Amino acid sequence: MQKIIPAIWCNGDATEAADFYVGVFRDARELARTTYPTEGLLDFQKHMAGLPMTIDIEVHGLRLNFINSGDEFRPTPSISFLVNFDPLMYGGVDEAKAYLNEVHDALLADGGSELMALDEYPHSPWYAWVADRFGVTWQLMLTDADGAERPAIVPSFLFGGPQQNKAEEATETWISLFNNSRRGALITYDQEAGPAVPGSVMFTDFQLDGQWFTAMDSAVEQQFTFTPGLSLMVGCEDQAEIDKYWEVLSTVPEAEQCGWCQDAYGVSWQVGPFGWSEEELSPEGYAAMMTMGKLDIATLRAAGAQ
């Protein structure tokens, strides 16, 4: 089971977003959804009673979660999705490039925009960085058929703004925290590149619990940084595992709510149990969750069993 699930905050349009991505990518499907309780919601959530609360889809093997809520947060390019169009995966260079173009055009439809135009770059013969109409950003890259095998889609961190030049420190912290984790490549800047200082990270990839991610320090001044608009859900087996991750990942007490926390690098995490029981999703269990910072599984289940 995927340990870390990227979660996208949606402004009441989670169903539309999930359906959009299932339509954009050839290998995509809905996996599960939960609904808001019909009673016991706080005033600002009462209009969501009975509506979808979360929707999970799978895109080329990567599970994504969509949170149906309000307009409080938006994703930023600080966390994007690197999509590897591998010629070996799609039957050759021409076929992989055609699929990349297809995805590129679909993501730009109805209000999408380009951060880096589709073109040839030193790191790829055909690449684009685009933002879709939901604010999610995608790096579309035609990969080298002779290169190391990587998953089709990899979450990617861009450290800029207040988190500039912290990529190596952050990734070392995460690698030390999660089991079955290691660093792959680490390429550093040998000279100053905009706000990136010599020795900072030009590119690195790494595994957390066997799952691939990439990271880099920005070579261009950025006005954005990490937000809860794109967070990372960590599925835990029991309370002891929740406590373990919370101790390291929660560094901003005012950001703690309903299992959400923020680490020292501004990244938002959701730390909770794998899946949700009927008790935890009941009106009573939901109401109890809304009072918590770190989740207490026993208290949630006791409340839901009343």
DOMAR-429199 format. One record per residue (C-alpha): residue number from 1; residue in three letters; x, y, z. Coordinates in steps of 0.25 Angstrom, whole numbers, plus 2048, in hexadecimal, padded with zeros to 3 digits. Example, Ala and Ser with C-alpha at 12.3 -4.5 7.8 and 13.67 -1.06 7.14 Angstrom:
<figus>
FIGU,1,ALA,831,7EE,81F;
FIGU,2,SER,837,7FC,81D;
</figus>
This chain:
<figus>
FIGU,1,MET,800,800,800;
FIGU,2,GLN,805,80E,7FC;
FIGU,3,LYS,80A,814,809;
FIGU,4,ILE,80A,823,805;
FIGU,5,ILE,7FE,828,7FD;
FIGU,6,PRO,7FF,836,7F7;
FIGU,7,ALA,7F2,83D,7FB;
FIGU,8,ILE,7EC,849,7F3;
FIGU,9,TRP,7E3,853,7F9;
FIGU,10,CYS,7D7,856,7F1;
FIGU,11,ASN,7CE,862,7F2;
FIGU,12,GLY,7C1,85A,7F1;
FIGU,13,ASP,7C5,854,7E4;
FIGU,14,ALA,7CC,847,7E8;
FIGU,15,THR,7C2,83E,7E0;
FIGU,16,GLU,7C5,847,7D3;
FIGU,17,ALA,7D4,847,7D6;
FIGU,18,ALA,7D5,837,7D8;
FIGU,19,ASP,7CC,835,7CB;
FIGU,20,PHE,7D5,83F,7C4;
FIGU,21,TYR,7E2,837,7C7;
FIGU,22,VAL,7DC,82A,7C4;
FIGU,23,GLY,7D8,82F,7B6;
FIGU,24,VAL,7E6,835,7B4;
FIGU,25,PHE,7EF,829,7B6;
FIGU,26,ARG,7ED,81C,7AF;
FIGU,27,ASP,7F0,813,7BB;
FIGU,28,ALA,7E7,81A,7C6;
FIGU,29,ARG,7DB,816,7CE;
FIGU,30,GLU,7D3,819,7DB;
FIGU,31,LEU,7D6,811,7E7;
FIGU,32,ALA,7CE,816,7F3;
FIGU,33,ARG,7C6,821,7F8;
FIGU,34,THR,7C1,825,806;
FIGU,35,THR,7B5,82F,809;
FIGU,36,TYR,7B3,839,814;
FIGU,37,PRO,7AA,836,81F;
FIGU,38,THR,79B,83B,81D;
FIGU,39,GLU,79C,840,82C;
FIGU,40,GLY,7A5,846,836;
FIGU,41,LEU,7AD,84F,82C;
FIGU,42,LEU,7B3,85C,830;
FIGU,43,ASP,7AB,868,82B;
FIGU,44,PHE,7B5,86B,820;
FIGU,45,GLN,7B4,85C,81B;
FIGU,46,LYS,7A5,85A,81C;
FIGU,47,HIS,7A3,85D,80D;
FIGU,48,MET,7AB,851,80A;
FIGU,49,ALA,7A2,847,812;
FIGU,50,GLY,7A1,83A,80A;
FIGU,51,LEU,7AA,83F,7FF;
FIGU,52,PRO,7B8,838,7FB;
FIGU,53,MET,7C2,83B,806;
FIGU,54,THR,7CE,834,7FF;
FIGU,55,ILE,7D0,82D,7F2;
FIGU,56,ASP,7DC,824,7EF;
FIGU,57,ILE,7E1,821,7E1;
FIGU,58,GLU,7ED,819,7DB;
FIGU,59,VAL,7F5,81F,7CF;
FIGU,60,HIS,7FF,816,7C9;
FIGU,61,GLY,801,80F,7D7;
FIGU,62,LEU,801,81B,7E0;
FIGU,63,ARG,7F6,81D,7E9;
FIGU,64,LEU,7F1,82C,7EB;
FIGU,65,ASN,7E7,831,7F5;
FIGU,66,PHE,7DD,83D,7F2;
FIGU,67,ILE,7D8,844,7FE;
FIGU,68,ASN,7CA,84B,7FC;
FIGU,69,SER,7CA,858,804;
FIGU,70,GLY,7CA,867,803;
FIGU,71,ASP,7D3,871,7FD;
FIGU,72,GLU,7DD,872,808;
FIGU,73,PHE,7E9,86C,801;
FIGU,74,ARG,7EE,86A,7F3;
FIGU,75,PRO,7FA,861,7ED;
FIGU,76,THR,806,868,7E9;
FIGU,77,PRO,812,864,7E0;
FIGU,78,SER,81A,861,7ED;
FIGU,79,ILE,814,853,7EB;
FIGU,80,SER,812,84E,7DD;
FIGU,81,PHE,811,840,7D6;
FIGU,82,LEU,81C,83C,7CD;
FIGU,83,VAL,816,833,7C2;
FIGU,84,ASN,820,82A,7BC;
FIGU,85,PHE,81D,827,7AD;
FIGU,86,ASP,826,81B,7AB;
FIGU,87,PRO,827,816,79D;
FIGU,88,LEU,829,808,7A2;
FIGU,89,MET,81B,809,7AA;
FIGU,90,TYR,814,80F,79E;
FIGU,91,GLY,819,807,792;
FIGU,92,GLY,824,811,78D;
FIGU,93,VAL,828,81F,78D;
FIGU,94,ASP,81E,824,783;
FIGU,95,GLU,812,81D,78B;
FIGU,96,ALA,818,823,798;
FIGU,97,LYS,819,831,792;
FIGU,98,ALA,80B,830,78D;
FIGU,99,TYR,805,82C,79A;
FIGU,100,LEU,80D,837,7A1;
FIGU,101,ASN,807,841,797;
FIGU,102,GLU,7F9,83B,799;
FIGU,103,VAL,7FA,83D,7A8;
FIGU,104,HIS,800,84B,7A7;
FIGU,105,ASP,7F5,850,79E;
FIGU,106,ALA,7EA,84A,7A8;
FIGU,107,LEU,7F0,850,7B4;
FIGU,108,LEU,7F1,85E,7AD;
FIGU,109,ALA,7E2,85E,7A9;
FIGU,110,ASP,7D8,867,7B0;
FIGU,111,GLY,7E2,870,7B8;
FIGU,112,GLY,7EF,868,7B9;
FIGU,113,SER,7FC,870,7B7;
FIGU,114,GLU,80B,86D,7B4;
FIGU,115,LEU,816,86F,7BE;
FIGU,116,MET,820,86A,7B4;
FIGU,117,ALA,81C,869,7A5;
FIGU,118,LEU,81C,85B,79E;
FIGU,119,ASP,82A,85B,798;
FIGU,120,GLU,838,854,798;
FIGU,121,TYR,840,857,7A5;
FIGU,122,PRO,84D,852,7AA;
FIGU,123,HIS,847,848,7B3;
FIGU,124,SER,83D,842,7A9;
FIGU,125,PRO,83B,843,79A;
FIGU,126,TRP,82C,846,79C;
FIGU,127,TYR,827,84C,7A9;
FIGU,128,ALA,81C,856,7AE;
FIGU,129,TRP,818,85B,7BC;
FIGU,130,VAL,809,85E,7BC;
FIGU,131,ALA,7FF,862,7C6;
FIGU,132,ASP,7F1,85D,7C4;
FIGU,133,ARG,7E4,864,7C7;
FIGU,134,PHE,7E4,85E,7D6;
FIGU,135,GLY,7F1,864,7D9;
FIGU,136,VAL,7F9,857,7D9;
FIGU,137,THR,806,857,7D1;
FIGU,138,TRP,80C,84C,7C8;
FIGU,139,GLN,81A,84A,7C3;
FIGU,140,LEU,818,843,7B6;
FIGU,141,MET,825,83C,7B2;
FIGU,142,LEU,829,833,7A6;
FIGU,143,THR,834,82A,7AD;
FIGU,144,ASP,840,823,7A8;
FIGU,145,ALA,83D,814,7A5;
FIGU,146,ASP,84B,811,7AA;
FIGU,147,GLY,849,818,7B7;
FIGU,148,ALA,846,812,7C5;
FIGU,149,GLU,838,80D,7C6;
FIGU,150,ARG,82E,816,7CE;
FIGU,151,PRO,81F,816,7D1;
FIGU,152,ALA,817,81D,7C6;
FIGU,153,ILE,813,828,7D0;
FIGU,154,VAL,81C,82D,7DB;
FIGU,155,PRO,818,839,7E5;
FIGU,156,SER,823,844,7E4;
FIGU,157,PHE,827,84E,7EF;
FIGU,158,LEU,82C,85C,7EB;
FIGU,159,PHE,832,864,7F6;
FIGU,160,GLY,831,873,7F4;
FIGU,161,GLY,82D,87F,7FB;
FIGU,162,PRO,82F,87D,80A;
FIGU,163,GLN,833,86F,808;
FIGU,164,GLN,83E,872,7FE;
FIGU,165,ASN,84A,869,7FF;
FIGU,166,LYS,844,860,809;
FIGU,167,ALA,842,854,7FF;
FIGU,168,GLU,84D,84B,804;
FIGU,169,GLU,84A,84E,813;
FIGU,170,ALA,83B,84B,811;
FIGU,171,THR,83D,83E,809;
FIGU,172,GLU,848,839,813;
FIGU,173,THR,83D,83B,81E;
FIGU,174,TRP,833,833,817;
FIGU,175,ILE,83C,828,813;
FIGU,176,SER,840,826,821;
FIGU,177,LEU,832,826,826;
FIGU,178,PHE,82B,81C,81C;
FIGU,179,ASN,82F,80E,81C;
FIGU,180,ASN,834,807,80F;
FIGU,181,SER,83A,815,80A;
FIGU,182,ARG,846,819,802;
FIGU,183,ARG,84C,824,7F9;
FIGU,184,GLY,84E,821,7EB;
FIGU,185,ALA,855,82C,7E3;
FIGU,186,LEU,85A,839,7E9;
FIGU,187,ILE,85F,844,7DF;
FIGU,188,THR,863,851,7E6;
FIGU,189,TYR,865,85F,7E0;
FIGU,190,ASP,874,862,7DE;
FIGU,191,GLN,872,871,7DE;
FIGU,192,GLU,867,87B,7E2;
FIGU,193,ALA,85B,87A,7D9;
FIGU,194,GLY,851,885,7DD;
FIGU,195,PRO,84D,882,7EB;
FIGU,196,ALA,853,874,7EB;
FIGU,197,VAL,861,874,7F2;
FIGU,198,PRO,86D,86C,7EE;
FIGU,199,GLY,86A,85E,7F4;
FIGU,200,SER,85B,85F,7F5;
FIGU,201,VAL,853,854,7ED;
FIGU,202,MET,851,855,7DE;
FIGU,203,PHE,84A,848,7DE;
FIGU,204,THR,848,83C,7E7;
FIGU,205,ASP,83F,830,7E7;
FIGU,206,PHE,83D,828,7F3;
FIGU,207,GLN,834,81D,7F9;
FIGU,208,LEU,82B,81E,805;
FIGU,209,ASP,825,810,809;
FIGU,210,GLY,829,80B,7FB;
FIGU,211,GLN,822,816,7F4;
FIGU,212,TRP,829,820,7EB;
FIGU,213,PHE,82A,82F,7EC;
FIGU,214,THR,832,83A,7E6;
FIGU,215,ALA,837,848,7EC;
FIGU,216,MET,83F,854,7E8;
FIGU,217,ASP,842,862,7ED;
FIGU,218,SER,83D,86C,7E3;
FIGU,219,ALA,847,874,7DA;
FIGU,220,VAL,83D,87F,7D9;
FIGU,221,GLU,837,888,7E3;
FIGU,222,GLN,829,883,7E7;
FIGU,223,GLN,81D,88A,7ED;
FIGU,224,PHE,816,87D,7F1;
FIGU,225,THR,819,872,7FB;
FIGU,226,PHE,813,865,801;
FIGU,227,THR,804,866,805;
FIGU,228,PRO,7FA,85C,80A;
FIGU,229,GLY,7F4,85D,7FC;
FIGU,230,LEU,7FC,851,7F9;
FIGU,231,SER,800,849,805;
FIGU,232,LEU,805,83B,808;
FIGU,233,MET,7FC,830,80F;
FIGU,234,VAL,804,826,817;
FIGU,235,GLY,7FD,819,81A;
FIGU,236,CYS,800,813,827;
FIGU,237,GLU,7FE,805,82D;
FIGU,238,ASP,7FB,809,83B;
FIGU,239,GLN,7FC,815,845;
FIGU,240,ALA,80B,812,848;
FIGU,241,GLU,80E,815,839;
FIGU,242,ILE,805,821,839;
FIGU,243,ASP,80D,826,846;
FIGU,244,LYS,81B,823,83F;
FIGU,245,TYR,818,82C,832;
FIGU,246,TRP,811,837,83A;
FIGU,247,GLU,81D,839,843;
FIGU,248,VAL,825,83D,837;
FIGU,249,LEU,81B,842,82D;
FIGU,250,SER,814,84B,836;
FIGU,251,THR,81C,858,839;
FIGU,252,VAL,811,863,838;
FIGU,253,PRO,807,861,843;
FIGU,254,GLU,7FD,86B,83D;
FIGU,255,ALA,7FC,862,830;
FIGU,256,GLU,7F8,856,838;
FIGU,257,GLN,7EA,852,835;
FIGU,258,CYS,7E2,845,832;
FIGU,259,GLY,7EF,83D,830;
FIGU,260,TRP,7F6,848,827;
FIGU,261,CYS,803,84E,82B;
FIGU,262,GLN,80E,856,825;
FIGU,263,ASP,81D,853,825;
FIGU,264,ALA,829,85B,827;
FIGU,265,TYR,82A,85E,817;
FIGU,266,GLY,81C,862,816;
FIGU,267,VAL,816,855,810;
FIGU,268,SER,808,851,815;
FIGU,269,TRP,806,842,819;
FIGU,270,GLN,7FA,83B,81D;
FIGU,271,VAL,7FD,830,827;
FIGU,272,GLY,7F3,826,82A;
FIGU,273,PRO,7EE,817,829;
FIGU,274,PHE,7EE,80F,81C;
FIGU,275,GLY,7DF,810,817;
FIGU,276,TRP,7D4,814,821;
FIGU,277,SER,7CB,80C,829;
FIGU,278,GLU,7BC,80E,829;
FIGU,279,GLU,7BD,813,837;
FIGU,280,GLU,7C7,81E,833;
FIGU,281,LEU,7BE,822,827;
FIGU,282,SER,7B2,823,830;
FIGU,283,PRO,7AD,831,834;
FIGU,284,GLU,7B2,82F,842;
FIGU,285,GLY,7BF,82A,83D;
FIGU,286,TYR,7C0,836,834;
FIGU,287,ALA,7BD,840,83E;
FIGU,288,ALA,7C7,83A,847;
FIGU,289,MET,7D2,83B,83C;
FIGU,290,MET,7CF,84A,83A;
FIGU,291,THR,7D3,84C,849;
FIGU,292,MET,7E1,845,847;
FIGU,293,GLY,7EF,849,842;
FIGU,294,LYS,7F6,83C,842;
FIGU,295,LEU,7EC,831,840;
FIGU,296,ASP,7E9,827,84B;
FIGU,297,ILE,7E3,81B,845;
FIGU,298,ALA,7DD,815,852;
FIGU,299,THR,7D6,822,855;
FIGU,300,LEU,7D0,823,847;
FIGU,301,ARG,7CB,815,847;
FIGU,302,ALA,7C5,816,855;
FIGU,303,ALA,7BE,823,851;
FIGU,304,GLY,7B9,81C,844;
FIGU,305,ALA,7B4,810,84C;
FIGU,306,GLN,7AB,819,855;
</figus>
